[in-house]
Amino acid sequence: MMEDINYWLTLHHTTGIGPKLFQRILQQFPELKTFFDSSDLDKKQLGLSDKVINNIKRFNWDDLEKDLKWSQQDQCHILTLNQPHYPELLKNIYDPPPILYVHGNLDNLMLPQIAVVGSRNPTPHGQKNAYQFSYELAQTGFTITSGLALGIDGSAHQATIDAKGKTIAVMGTGVDRIYPARHKKLAHQIVDNEGTLISEFPLGTTPTPHNFPKRNRIISGLSLGTLVVEATRKSGSLITAKSALEQSREVFAIPGSIHNPLSRGCHQIIKEGATLVEESNDIVAEIKIFTNLSANDQSPTSIQDLSNLSDDQQALLQVISFDPISIDEIMLSYDASIEDLTSQLVDLELQGYVVALPGGRYQRFNS
């Protein structure tokens, strides 16, 4: 495995090889050693220039020592695209990062995530919304993913910590370089509270303007949906929203005053198809429907354990369809008072077996 990671890291550090070219190499040479043993002609046929081929040949493996030593520290991981812990949702985007540097709880990458993004200079109202939505979504069980930036990102991470939830910070620097410096304490809090810092950029990478838009595809790619809290029309948060749409993920936006420039980005993406949300439950309901409809038989959530439910609750679940069904239709097939039925429906909803829909309808969640 140590020799294998050397091949991955060498390509990752080679100037001129980005995620798309790396992906092309992997498709042709799943075992990277065979790529390094291949002829220059084979490499050129994959689209590598003479300069890039020479960069590979001249690469000094001793330069990998920093990465390898870092990965031997507690809670430090170098995750490659072919490893089991690499998150499936991220793997399925157009240009997944071949390598992720992960500091913190590796298991968080496998949990259902909601991205929360927005302005670095939000209004007090926007900051409050970011905190409240993130806190409530974390309490619901979602991992909150954001970019560790000032403003909305910081509020989302802090709210999740306060809610005793899990949060992931996707960085535009090396995972060992905290930016902005003002968030060093927050970054330590994230890791100390079983959260996670991740980056596709090599250790030591300093903040450069083009890295931050690039990392936004990872924020959305990890997540089932992206919530934009406040954003101008030229905000980087809209890049994240656009990435989410391209990745066939859900996009949510909080509306605001038509006179507030930080509402205009949200209004723009709502016009383009984002879901307008007024409370965190709007997101929970939409995500549950979205994940249910997109689930397949291989999904680990496709088989539910009903052993913790009473006989009455299991019988009620048999009545509730995977298509929306009204409470009146449920009562035709389930003999109970409206009070008892309502109580059981609330209990099933809290446990994640059903989702309440507008108009007094219910739908079973997962099979």
N, C-alpha and C positions, 0 to 999 in steps of 0.2 A: 504493500500500500504506500510505503514511504517513497519508493521509486516512482510509482504512479502519480502521486501528488506533485512530484518534481516536474513531470511532463506538463501537467495542468498549469502549474505556476509559471513555468517557462513561457508557455504560449500567452498566458494572462499578462505577463510583464513585457512581452515583446511589442515594441512600437509598431503600429500598423495592423495589429490584429484586434478587432473589436468583436462584440457579441455575435454579429451576423456571420462574419468570416469564421469565427471559432465554431459556430454551429455547423457550418458547411464542412469544416474539417472533421468534426465528430461524426457527421452523417456518413462520410466516406471512410473514416478510420476510427471506429468506436474504441479500439485499443490505441491510445495515443502513441505508444512506443512505435507502432508500425508506421505512423506518420513521420516520426523523426528518422526512421530507417528508410523512408521512401526517397526516390530520386528527385532532383530539382524539377524535372519535367512533370512528374506527378503533382508536385506542389504548385507549379505554374498553372496546371490544368484546373486547380481549385480556385484560381484567381489571385495567387500570391505573386507579388512583384519580386524582381531580383533583389530590391532593397530589403524587403521583408524577409526573404529567404536568407540573406546575409545576416540580418539582425538575429535570426534564430541560430545560425551557425556560430555567431560570435558571442552568444549569451553565455555568461559565466554562472554556472550553477551555484557557486559560492554566494552569489547575490540573493539566493533564496533563504539563506540562513536566518535572516531576520524574521521572515514569515514563519519558518518552521519552529524557531524558538518561541515566538509569540503563541503559536497554536498549542504549545505544551503547557501553557499556563492554565490555571483554573478558569473555567467558563469561557475559554477562548477556542474557537473552532474555525477551520477553513472547510467550507462546504462546497463540494463540486456538484455539477448538474446531474451526475449519475448516481448520487448517493441517496439512500432511502429518506433521510431527513429533509431533502430539498423539497420545498413546498410545491405541491402538485399544481395549484392555481398559477403560480409564477412560472412554472415550467411550461405551461401551455400558452404563454404570450408569444408574440411574434419574435422578440429578441431577448430571451431570458439571459440574465447575467450568468456566464459559465461558472463563476466562482463568487461565493458570498463569504465575507469575513463576519463572523458572528461573535459578539461578546454578550454573554448572559445566558438566559434560559433558551436552549435550542428547541425545546418542545413547543414554544409559543408559535413558531412558524407554521405548525400544523393545525393551529386553532382557527375557528371562524373569525374573520377580521372585518372591521369597518374602518375605512380611512376617514380621518377628519382633517380638513385642510382649510386654509384661508389666509387672510391678509397678515403681513408682519406688523402692520400698524392699525389694528382694529379699533373700532369704537368701544367704549365700555360695555355697551349693550351686546356687541358682537362677541367680546371676550366672555361675557356672562353666558351667552348662548352656547359657545364652544364648550365651556366648562360643564354646563348643565346637561347638554346632550351627551357628552362623553361620559360623564359620571353615570347617567342613567343607562346608557348602552353598555357600559362596563358591568353595571349591576345585573343587567339582563343576561350577561354571559359572553358578550362579544369582546374580543381583544381589540384595542384601539391602536391603530397604526397612523403615524404622522411623520413629519420630517425634522423635528427638533429645532425648527426655526423659532424666532421670536414671535410673539403675538398668538394667533390661533393655535399653532402647533404646540407651543409651550403649555397653553391652557388645557389642551386635549390630553397631553401626557400627564400633567399634574392632577387633573380631575380623576384620571384612571387610577393613579397611585392612591389618591385620597379615598377612592371607592374600593380600594383593595383588589383592583382588577389587574389585568395584564396589558402592558403596552409595549409597542415596538417602535423604535425610532430608526428611520431609514436615512442614512447620512450622505451628504454630498462631499465628504472628505474621507480620508482613511478612518477606520473605526477607532484608531488610537489618537485622532486629532479632533477634539470637541470644538465644534463651531455652531453658533457663536460662543466665544469664551464665557459669556454671561450664563451659559447653560451647562457649565461644567458640573455644578452641584446637582442640577436636574438629571444629567446623564448618569451620575453616580447613584442618585435615588432610583432611577429606572432599573439599573442592574441590581441594586441592593434589595429591591422589592420584586424580584423574580421577573423583571422585564428584560428586554433585549435591544441591543444596538446592532445594526447591520449596515454593511456597505459593500458595494461591488468594487470599490476603488482600493488599490494596494495600500498597505500600511504606509503612513507618512504623507499621504496625498493631502496637500493643502487646499483651502477653499479657492476655487476658480469659478467664474460665472457660469461657464457652460456645463459644469458638473451637476448643478442643482436641477435644471430642467430634465437632464438625463435620468437622474435618480427618481423623478416623479413617476415614471412608468413602473418602477418597482413598488412604490407606495400603492398605486391602484392595482397592480398585478397581484399583489399578495391578498387583496381584499375582495370580499363579495360585493361591496358597494363603497362609493365615495361620497362623503357629505362635504359640500362647500358652504362655509358659514358666512364669510364676507369676502368679497373680491371685486377689484376693479375689472374693467373689460380687458385690460392687458396684464392681469395678474398671472403669476406662475401657477396659481391654483387651478386656473382654467386649463392649463396644460395637463395637469393631473386628471381633471374631469374628461378632457378629450381622450387621454390615454385609456381611461376606464371605459368610455364608449367604444373605442376601437377594440378593446379586449372583451367586449360583450358583457360588461359588468353594469350594475345599477349605479345611477348618479342621482344624488339628492341635493337640494339647495334650499336654504332658508331665505324667504323673501324679506324685503325691508322697504324703507321709505324710497319713493321715486326721486327724492331730492338728495339722497345719500349716494355719493360716487361708489362707495364700497358695497352697495346693493346692486349696482348695474351689471356686474359680472354674474351674479346669481340670477338676476332677471333674464339675462341673455341666455344662459344655459337652460333655464326653465322653458323659454320660448323654443329652444332647440330639442326639447324632449326630456329634460331632467324632471324628476318628481319633486313637486313643491311639498315641503314638510313644515309642520307647525309644532310638532312634538316628537320625542324619540320613538313613541309607539308607532308613528307613521312609518318609520324606517324598519322597525322590527317586523311589522305585518308584511311590508313589501318584500323584505329579504326572505322571510319564511316562504312566501308564495314563490318567489324567484328560485330559491334553492330546491323547493319541492318539485317544481316543473322541470328543472334542469338535472334532477338526480337521475342516476342510472343504476342498474342492478349491481354494479361493482362498488357503489358508494358505501362506505362504512356506516352511514346513517340510514341505509335503506331497510335495515331489519331492526325493529324496535323491541326492546325488552319491556314486556307488559306486566312482569311479575310483581312489580310494586303497586299495581293498581288493584282496587277491589273488584269483585265480580260485577257489581253494578257499573263501575267505570269502564270495565272491559266490554260489557254489553253495550254501553252508550257509544263507545268508539266504533263498534260494528255498524251502528246506525249512521254515524257521520261519514259522509263520502269524501273522496279526494277532490270532488267538485264542490263548489259552494252549495250549502244547504241552509234553508231558513230554520229558525227555531220552531216555527209552526209545523214544518215538515218533520222535524226531529220528534216532536210530541206525538205525531200520528203513529210512530213506530216504537216509541219508548214511553212506557207507562210510569209517569212520575208527575208530581206537582210542578208548576212553573218555578216555585221557589227552590225546590230540590234540584230541578234540572239546571237552573241558572247557577246554583252553587257548584254543581259538579262540572259544568262547562268552564267556570272560572278556574277551578282546580286543575282541570286538564290543560287549560291554556297556560297556567303558571308552570306546569311541568313540561310544557313544550310539545304536547301531543296534538293540540288543535290550535288554530289561529282564528281570532275573531275578525270578521270583515265588516265593512260598512253595510248598513241596512239590516242589522240583526241576523247576519248569516255567519256560518262557521264552515271551516274546511279542515279536514284532517291533515296533519303535517308529518310527512315521511310515512313510510310503510312499516 
